[in-house]
Amino acid sequence: QKVVRHLAEEFGALFVPCQSAMDAVLHRAPAEEWAYDGIHPTHAGAAVLAEAWDAVAGNAVKACLE
């Protein structure tokens, strides 16, 4: 994540902390609930990633509109 965050900063891109978002939900259910093979998200995992993306992108859009 550190490398990707650095690249996002370097190139002025948004950084969505996907791994942090997935890590944050592991206390709610086993890992298989979020990513059936440990890599590819289930529907529930995709929803977590979508919420993380929306939080970052939504804040960026709001900042542009202000």
Salt bridges, closest charged atoms under 4 A:
GLU10 OE1 - HIS6 NE2 3.50
ASP37 OD2 - HIS40 ND1 2.65
